[in-house]
Amino acid sequence: MNSALNRRMFLKGSAVAVAAMGVPAIIPATAFGANERIALGVIGSGDRGMLNARNLMASGDCRIVAVCDARHS
């Protein structure tokens, strides 16, 4: 199995991630009850991913339920 990341796979994954991050902005906060926050998983928890995670947690509209980083160390 070839695990090399090509440009097409990167763009496809990036588009999905950007679309998922835009969902809280599209759905008004009044559509959810006080205990119905959006549950998110963070994929790619490097420097930028952790910055995004902190910003999402600070908003109070969602909670992070899973974190994944596929970088080989």
Contacts in CASP RR format, 6 or more apart in sequence:
PFRMAT RR
TARGET T0000
AUTHOR 0000-0000-0000
METHOD contacts of the structure
MODEL  1
MNSALNRRMFLKGSAVAVAAMGVPAIIPATAFGANERIALGVIGSGDRGM
LNARNLMASGDCRIVAVCDARHS
17 43 0 8 1.000
20 40 0 8 1.000
21 52 0 8 1.000
23 38 0 8 1.000
24 38 0 8 1.000
24 56 0 8 1.000
24 59 0 8 1.000
24 61 0 8 1.000
24 62 0 8 1.000
27 38 0 8 1.000
29 61 0 8 1.000
32 38 0 8 1.000
32 61 0 8 1.000
37 60 0 8 1.000
37 61 0 8 1.000
37 62 0 8 1.000
37 63 0 8 1.000
38 61 0 8 1.000
38 62 0 8 1.000
38 63 0 8 1.000
39 62 0 8 1.000
39 63 0 8 1.000
39 64 0 8 1.000
39 65 0 8 1.000
40 56 0 8 1.000
40 62 0 8 1.000
40 63 0 8 1.000
40 64 0 8 1.000
40 65 0 8 1.000
41 64 0 8 1.000
41 65 0 8 1.000
41 66 0 8 1.000
41 67 0 8 1.000
41 68 0 8 1.000
42 49 0 8 1.000
42 50 0 8 1.000
42 52 0 8 1.000
42 53 0 8 1.000
42 64 0 8 1.000
42 66 0 8 1.000
42 67 0 8 1.000
42 68 0 8 1.000
43 68 0 8 1.000
43 69 0 8 1.000
43 70 0 8 1.000
44 68 0 8 1.000
44 69 0 8 1.000
44 70 0 8 1.000
44 71 0 8 1.000
45 53 0 8 1.000
45 67 0 8 1.000
45 68 0 8 1.000
45 69 0 8 1.000
46 69 0 8 1.000
46 71 0 8 1.000
53 64 0 8 1.000
53 67 0 8 1.000
56 62 0 8 1.000
56 64 0 8 1.000
57 63 0 8 1.000
57 64 0 8 1.000
END
